[in-house]
Amino acid sequence: MSEETQTAETSDAASGSLKGFREDLMALTKARLSLLVVLTTLFGYLVAARTTGDFSWATVLHTLLGTILAAAGSAVFNQLMEVEPDSRMKRTSSRPLPSNRMPKPMAFIMGWLLCAFGIIHLGMKVNFTATSMAAATLLTYLFIYTPMKRTSSFNTIVGGVSGALPPLIGWAAGDQSLWSVGALFLFALLFLWQMPHFAAINWMYREEYTNGGFKMWSNNDETGRKTARIAIFFSVLTFLLGVLFPLLTPIMSWWGAIGGGFLGLWMLWLSVKFLKSGDRKDARTLFFFTLLYLPLMMIVSYFAWVKAG
């Protein structure tokens, strides 16, 4: 074998190894979920800045950096706590920890550093309230939601609380009080949106969740009727939120009810369709619509938000 060939093979092996490590790192930190946390945090800050008329790029960057570090760290700890259940589920068995591609001590150190630097950065560069919201997100996600997944289906509600806190990080970073109508709207929007979203994915993967030992709404719900009713209930609440807040509060213009009502009704219609069919295709359609609903509703809410002055 020529020296050039050996060099090329060594280079390809190193490149492949680096790519594999990068992919494992993305999986370990749940990059897509962490990105969602960052986007909802940004949304919270943007509406806060729209309320006050005071926008700061420095605050945005420091808030997002601290948030993404904390979110990535919490994802690492979540997977450390669920290595054994993940190994029993097809959709998670290939993750770095259950497949033994990454040492657990290394993941622990990484998770600790990410969480610590994220919280410390928010505390030093943003403000105490934003830091407390980030800490509350970590605490509810890791110490209540994650262990509760094995004991009670109520875990989805607790997980919804944890998932509804990130926009309040951004809201607080904009020097806005958590005891306000605006903060209530942000929390309610993220909380209610998650319920049909998780109901659909729970039902689609109910057998895997059962194999993993998780207690979910959709366990043993072969017909999908129980899950669909839950999705319908929260879709109704989501619709009411999108309509009533613009009409009854001073934080949003009345026309925001048009967009919020339309999106909420669409979600409700898809939930009813799933109830009637009990078909995986309709559950999947509902799931993908929830992914579309959130960014569209954030856009509607932002432009309907009443500007400062």
N, C-alpha and C positions, 0 to 999 in steps of 0.2 A: 504494500500500500504506500502510495506516495505521501510525502510530507504535506502537500497541498490538500490531499483528500482527508488525511487525519485531522488537519486544522479545520476543514470545512465541517466534518462530522462533529468535532468537539464544539464548534460554534453553534451548530444546529441543536445539539444536546443541551447546551447552556441556554439557548433561546427558548427551547421547549420547556426546560425546567423553570425558567423565569416566568414564562406565560402561565404555567401550571400554578406556580406560587401566587401570581397575581389573581388568577381566577379563584383560588382557595381563599385568598384574603377578601375578595369581593363577596364570596359566599358566607364567610365567617362573620363579616360585619353587616350582612344583609343589605347590600348597597342600595337596592331598589326601595326597600322599606325605609332605610335611613334617608334616602332622597325625598320620599314623601313627607317625612318628619320635617325636613329642612324647608320644603315648599310650603307646608302649612304654617311653619314658624314665620317665613317670609310674608305670607298672606296676613298674619296677625300684625306684623310690624307695618305693612303697607296701609292697612286700614287705620291703624293708630296714627300714622303720620298724616293720613288724609283728614283725620279728625282734628289734629292740632295744627296742620300746615307746617310741621317741623320735621323735615327729612334729613337724615345724616348717613352718608355712605359709610363712614367709619363705624357707626353703630350697627348698621346692617351687616357689614363684614364680620365684626366681632361677635355679633349675635349668632350668625350662621355658622361661623367656625366653631364656637363653643357648643352649639347644638349638635352639629354633625359629629363631633368627637364623642359627645355623651351618648348620642344615638347609636353610633357604631360600637361603643364599649358595651352598652346594654345588650346589643344583639349578640356579642361574643359571650357574655355571661349567660344569656338565655340558652344558648346552644350548649354551653358547659353544663347547665343544669338539666338538659334534656338529651344527653348523649344516648342513653339507653333507649328511651322511647323513639328517638329519631332513627335508631338502627333498625327498628321494627316496621318503619313505614317506607314504602317504595319512594315516595316523593322527597324524602329527607335522608335516606340511608347513604346517599353519595356525598353528603356534606363532609367537610374536612375532618371533623372530630369522630363521628361514628365510623368513618372509613379508615381511621388511623393514619391519615396523611399529614396531620399536624399534632405535635405533642400537646397534651392538655396543660402542662405547666406553662408552656409558651403562650397558649391562648389565654390563660389566667392572667399572666403578666400584661399581655396586650390589652385585655379588657380593663384591667385595673388602671393602666396608664391612660387609656382613652377616656374613661369616665372621669378620672381625677383631673386631667388636663382640661377637659370640657367644662366641668363645674368651676374649677379655679379660674379659667379664662373668663367665663361669664361673670363671676364675682368681681374680678379685677377690672374688666373692660366694659361691662354693661351696667347692671345694677343688681341689688339684692333680690328684688321681686322676681326678675327674670331667672336668676339663679335658683330661687326657691321653687319655681315652677319646673325647671329642669330636674331638680333633685326629686320633686314629687313624682315626676314622670318615671324616673328610674326606680323609685321605691315601690310604686304601685305595680309597675311592669315586672320587676324581678322578684319582689318579696311577697306580693299578694297574687297577682294574675298567674305568673308562671307555676307556682306550686298548686294553686287552686284548680288548674286544668286537669289534675288527676283526681280531684275530689268532688267537684261540683260544676254543673253546667252554667252556674251563675258566673263563672269565670269570664264569659263573653261580655257581661255587663261591666265587670271590673276592668277588663282589657279595653273596653270602650272609653272608660274614664281616663285610663292612661293615654290612649290615643287621642283624646280630646284636649289634652293639656298643652301640646306644642304650640298651637296658635297663641296661647296665653303667654308663652315665653316671648314671642314677638310683640304682642300687645303691651306687655310690661316693659319691654325694651324701649318702646315708644313713650315711656313715662305715663302710661295710662293705668288707672285704678282697676284692680280686679273686681271691685264692687261697683260694677256699672252694667248698663244694658248692653253695651258693646261687647264686653267680656262674656256676658251670658249668651249672646248670639253666637259668638265664635265657638264657645264650648258646646252649645247645643247642636250646632251644625255638624261639627266633627263627630260628636257622640252618636247622634241619630243616623248619620250617613253610614257609620260602621256596622250598624245592626243588620240591614238587608245585605250588605256586602259580605259580612261573615256568615250570615245564615246560608247564603247561596254556596259559598265555598265549603262550609261545614257539610252540607248535604252532598255536594259533589264528591267529597273525599271521606264520607262517613265511615266506610269500612276501614280505611287507613287510620283514622283517628281512634277507632275502637281497638285496632291492633296495637296502637301505640299506648293504649291505656288512658286516653284522654276522655273526660266526660264532657260531651258537647251536646248542644240542642238537638242535633240531627241523628244522634246515635239511635239505631233501631227504627228510625223513621223511614221505612222502605217506600211508602207511598209519597212522601214529601209534603203531606198535608199539614203536619205540625209545623214544619220549617216554613212553609209558604205562608201560613197564618201569622207567624212571627214577623216575616218580611212585610206582610201587608200592614200589620199593626204599626211598625216603625216607619213604613212608607207614608202612612197617613199622617203621622206626627211630623215627618220631614216636610210633607206638603204644607201642613199648617204653619210650620216654622217659616217656610219660604214666603208664604202669603201674609201672615199676620204681622211679622216684624216690620215689613215696609209700610203696612197700613196703619199700625197702631203705635209705633214708636217713632221718635224724632231722628233716629240714627240713619234711616234710609229713606230715599225717595219712594213715593207710592208706586212708580212704574217698576220697581224691583220685584213687586208681587207678581208681575206678569211672567218674568223669567223664572222666578222661584216656583210659582204655581205650575207652570208648564213642565219643568223638570221633575217636580214632585209627582205630578199626575202620571208622567211617563214611567217613573219607577213603580208607582202603584199599579199601573196597568200590567207591567211585566210581572209583578208579584202575583197578581190575580191569574194571569196566564199560566204561571208556574203551578198555582194551586189547582187549576182545572186539568192540567195535563199530567203533572207529576213526572215530567220528563227531564232527563239530564240536560238536554239541549236548551230547554227554557230556563233551567237554573243557571246554566252557563251564560245565556244571554243576559239574564238579570245581573250576574256577577260582572260581566264586562260593561254593562251600562253604569253600574255603580262607579267603575273606574273613570267613566266619562263624566258622570254627574258631578263629582267633586270639583274638578278644575273649571267646569262650566259655571257651577254655582258660585265659586270663588270669584270668577270674572264678573258675573252679574252683581254679586254683593259689593264688590269693590267699586264699580261704576255707579251703583245706586247709593253708595255711602255718601252721607252729607258732608261736603267739604267744610273746612274751617273758614270762618268769617263769611 
